[in-house]
Amino acid sequence: IRRMTDEIAKKRGRPFYVAIRVAASLEACRRIGYDIETWAKEGLCDIIIGGGNSGTDPDFEIDKLRDLTKGTNIRLYPCWDFDSRQETKRLIGHKAWRDRWFAGLSQEFWGRGADGMYIFNWHANATMRRESLSSIGSPDTLKTKDKAYTAIHRAVNPKGGLRDDAERDDRIYGEVPVQLHRTLTGDGPTFHIGIHDDVAAASNAGTLKSARLLIQLEHFAPWKDKVAVTLDGKALGAPRITNVAAEDPNYPSDVDENSWLIWDLTPAQAKKGPHEVKVVLVDRDPRIKPPLVVGNVEFWIEYK
């Protein structure tokens, strides 16, 4: 293919580029058989697009690929596929949340040196996904867009569908969902999430509306279950606890199987850079059989 495109380029007098769409992580590429190292070393491609196979892994290892392609003209593009498997009972609608998620992902990768954004299966008309399509193409248009920075969510599909066993190579470093259990050491799972907005600068400029940490707990009993949460090693106080039913005035009940724990953060707590969130199970209602599950961990950055 490289020889063929070089011949075409020579005949027409301008480049004929080869783009490869592969898995987002190098380990997943190895599992599938994508020899990225050789392809880059031998100049067999011009553009690397991270998001092949199942196509929904948001953890494009752009830093490792930058090292791998150093000294070449290879361009790096994270790939955003349409992804309904992130859908859950959030406090805002899925479409609104998805705009925030793509804004956060794009903000991150522009900051880490991406050469552009690649979208796949966004079957958009004049209005569908317009919020994302008109903003993710530049750090300037993303600056004051609401963002959702999330722990990587793994999705294991039921057998018999079009994506059977895709999770073997997709989101292999996902940190949620995870069950919570009491431990002898009093420890719990730690989630790693980066914030890529300058929250402090936005606060000083008066454009910041809020910065929040949200944790979704499945099978949560607010009257009995208790968890201890730390952010970057510092204990957080008591959260506000709510759910989709309680937030919807048209819903006949205030009770839902899943709850969201919410903390309002100061600009210092939500500073730009990597963050660690640890969740420890302190007490569990013994009458409830299913385990308590951390379904999602997210930072929401909202602007006025």
C-alpha positions in Angstrom: 0.0 0.0 0.0 2.8 2.4 0.8 4.6 1.7 -2.5 1.3 2.2 -4.4 0.5 5.5 -2.7 4.1 6.7 -3.3 3.6 6.0 -7.0 0.3 7.8 -7.0 1.9 10.8 -5.3 4.7 10.9 -7.7 2.4 10.8 -10.7 0.1 13.5 -9.5 2.8 15.7 -8.0 1.4 15.9 -4.5 1.2 13.6 -1.5 -1.2 10.7 -1.2 -1.5 10.0 2.5 -2.0 6.7 4.3 -4.1 6.8 7.5 -4.4 3.8 9.8 -7.2 3.4 12.3 -6.0 1.2 15.1 -6.7 0.5 18.8 -6.2 3.4 21.2 -3.6 1.7 23.4 -0.3 0.0 22.3 -1.2 -3.1 24.3 -4.5 -3.5 22.5 -2.7 -3.0 19.2 -0.3 -5.8 20.1 -3.3 -8.1 21.1 -4.9 -7.5 17.7 -1.7 -7.6 15.6 -1.3 -4.0 14.6 2.5 -3.6 14.4 2.5 0.2 15.1 6.2 0.3 16.0 7.3 -1.2 12.6 4.8 0.8 10.6 6.1 4.1 12.2 9.8 3.1 11.9 9.5 2.2 8.2 7.3 5.2 7.3 4.4 3.0 6.2 1.7 5.5 7.4 1.2 9.2 7.6 -1.7 9.5 10.1 -2.4 7.3 13.1 -6.0 7.3 14.3 -6.6 5.9 17.7 -9.9 4.1 18.1 -10.2 1.0 16.0 -11.7 -2.4 16.6 -14.7 -1.6 18.7 -13.8 2.0 18.2 -15.0 3.4 21.5 -11.8 3.6 23.6 -11.3 7.2 24.8 -7.9 6.5 26.3 -5.7 7.2 23.2 -2.1 6.9 24.3 -0.9 9.9 22.5 2.2 10.5 24.7 3.5 7.0 24.0 2.8 7.4 20.3 4.5 10.8 20.3 7.7 9.1 21.5 7.2 6.3 19.0 6.8 8.7 16.0 9.5 11.2 17.2 11.5 12.5 14.2 8.8 11.6 11.7 6.0 13.6 10.1 3.3 11.2 11.3 0.2 13.0 12.6 -1.9 11.7 15.5 -5.7 11.9 15.7 -7.8 10.6 18.5 -11.0 9.0 17.2 -14.5 9.7 18.7 -17.0 7.1 17.7 -20.7 7.3 18.4 -21.1 5.5 21.7 -24.4 4.8 23.4 -22.8 2.3 25.7 -21.8 5.2 28.0 -25.5 5.8 28.7 -26.7 5.5 32.2 -29.1 7.3 34.6 -27.2 10.6 34.9 -28.6 13.8 36.3 -28.7 15.3 32.8 -29.8 13.7 29.5 -27.4 11.5 27.6 -27.1 13.8 24.6 -26.2 16.8 26.8 -23.7 14.7 28.8 -22.2 13.3 25.6 -21.5 16.8 24.4 -19.7 17.5 27.7 -17.8 14.2 27.4 -16.5 14.8 23.9 -15.6 18.4 24.9 -13.6 17.1 27.8 -11.9 14.4 25.7 -11.0 16.9 22.9 -9.8 19.5 25.4 -7.5 16.8 26.9 -6.0 15.7 23.6 -5.5 19.2 22.1 -3.5 19.9 25.3 -1.5 16.7 24.9 -0.5 17.5 21.3 -3.1 16.0 19.0 -2.9 17.1 15.4 -6.7 17.0 14.9 -9.9 15.2 15.9 -11.3 12.2 13.9 -15.0 11.4 14.2 -16.6 8.1 13.0 -20.3 7.2 12.6 -21.5 10.6 13.5 -24.4 10.5 11.1 -25.3 14.2 11.6 -27.7 16.4 9.8 -27.9 20.2 10.3 -28.8 19.9 14.0 -27.6 16.5 15.3 -24.4 16.7 17.3 -24.0 20.3 16.2 -22.8 21.4 19.6 -19.8 19.0 19.4 -19.2 19.4 15.7 -18.9 23.1 16.1 -16.6 23.1 19.1 -14.2 20.1 19.3 -12.1 21.3 16.3 -10.2 23.9 18.2 -9.0 24.6 21.8 -10.4 28.2 21.3 -14.0 27.0 20.7 -13.7 24.5 23.6 -12.5 27.0 26.1 -15.8 27.8 27.8 -17.8 24.7 26.9 -19.1 22.5 29.8 -16.9 19.4 30.2 -17.2 16.0 31.7 -13.9 14.3 32.7 -14.6 10.7 33.5 -13.0 7.4 34.7 -12.8 5.0 31.7 -15.9 2.9 31.6 -15.6 -0.7 30.4 -18.6 -2.2 28.6 -19.0 -6.0 28.4 -21.7 -6.8 25.8 -24.2 -9.6 26.0 -23.4 -12.4 23.6 -25.1 -12.6 20.2 -24.6 -9.1 19.1 -22.4 -7.3 16.5 -19.7 -6.6 19.1 -19.2 -10.0 20.6 -15.9 -10.1 22.6 -14.9 -6.6 21.5 -14.1 -5.8 25.1 -11.0 -8.0 24.9 -9.3 -5.2 23.1 -11.4 -2.1 24.0 -10.9 0.1 27.0 -8.6 -2.5 28.6 -7.5 -0.1 31.2 -11.1 0.8 32.3 -11.5 1.5 36.0 -15.3 1.4 36.3 -17.6 -0.3 37.0 -16.1 -2.0 40.1 -17.7 -3.6 43.1 -17.1 -2.3 46.6 -16.3 -4.7 49.5 -15.2 -4.2 53.0 -11.4 -5.0 53.2 -9.1 -5.9 56.1 -6.9 -3.0 55.2 -9.7 -0.5 55.0 -8.8 0.3 51.5 -10.8 0.7 48.3 -10.4 1.3 44.5 -8.6 4.4 43.2 -9.8 6.2 40.0 -7.5 8.3 37.9 -9.0 11.3 36.1 -7.4 14.3 34.6 -8.9 17.8 34.5 -7.7 19.8 31.5 -9.5 23.1 32.0 -7.8 26.0 33.9 -10.5 26.1 36.5 -8.6 28.7 38.7 -8.3 31.1 35.8 -11.9 30.7 34.9 -12.9 31.4 38.5 -10.8 34.5 38.6 -12.3 35.7 35.3 -15.8 35.1 36.6 -16.8 32.6 33.9 -16.8 29.5 36.1 -20.3 28.3 37.2 -19.2 25.2 39.1 -16.8 22.4 39.5 -18.1 19.1 40.9 -17.2 15.5 41.6 -19.9 13.0 41.0 -19.9 9.3 41.9 -22.6 6.9 40.8 -23.3 4.1 43.2 -25.5 1.2 42.1 -27.7 -0.7 44.6 -27.1 2.1 47.1 -29.2 2.4 50.3 -28.8 6.1 51.5 -30.2 5.3 55.0 -27.5 2.7 55.8 -24.7 2.4 53.3 -21.6 4.6 54.0 -18.5 5.2 51.9 -15.5 7.4 52.6 -14.1 9.3 49.6 -10.8 11.1 49.2 -9.6 13.4 46.5 -5.9 13.5 46.0 -5.4 11.9 49.4 -7.6 14.4 51.3 -10.9 13.3 52.8 -14.0 14.9 51.4 -16.9 15.9 53.6 -20.5 14.5 53.4 -21.8 14.6 49.8 -25.2 15.6 48.6 -27.0 12.4 47.7 -29.6 12.3 44.9 -30.9 10.3 42.0 -32.7 10.7 38.7 -36.1 10.2 40.2 -35.6 12.7 42.9 -34.4 15.3 40.4 -37.4 14.8 38.1 -40.5 16.7 39.3 -42.7 14.7 37.0 -41.5 11.3 38.4 -44.0 9.8 40.9 -41.3 8.6 43.3 -38.1 10.0 44.8 -36.5 6.5 45.0 -34.1 4.9 42.4 -31.9 1.9 42.5 -28.8 4.1 41.8 -27.7 7.2 43.6 -25.2 10.0 42.8 -22.9 11.4 45.4 -22.0 15.0 44.6 -19.3 17.3 46.0 -18.9 21.0 45.1 -15.2 21.6 44.6 -13.1 24.7 45.0 -10.9 25.8 42.1 -7.8 24.5 44.0 -9.5 21.0 44.4 -10.4 21.0 40.7 -7.0 22.3 39.5 -5.7 21.5 36.1 -3.8 18.1 36.0 -4.2 14.5 37.1 -6.4 13.6 40.1 -7.0 10.5 42.2 -10.3 9.6 43.7 -10.5 6.8 46.2 -13.7 5.2 47.4 -13.8 3.0 50.5 -16.8 1.0 51.7 -17.4 1.7 55.4 -20.8 0.2 56.1 -23.2 -1.8 54.0 -26.9 -2.7 54.6 -26.7 -6.5 55.2 -30.3 -6.9 53.9 -29.3 -6.0 50.4 -27.9 -9.0 48.4 -26.3 -7.3 45.3 -22.9 -5.7 46.0 -22.5 -2.0 46.0 -21.0 -0.9 42.7 -19.1 2.2 41.6 -20.7 2.8 38.2 -19.2 6.1 37.2 -16.7 8.7 38.6 -16.8 12.1 36.9 -15.7 15.7 37.2 -18.1 18.2 35.8 -16.8 21.7 34.9 -19.6 24.1 34.0 -19.4 27.7 32.8 -21.8 30.6 33.0 
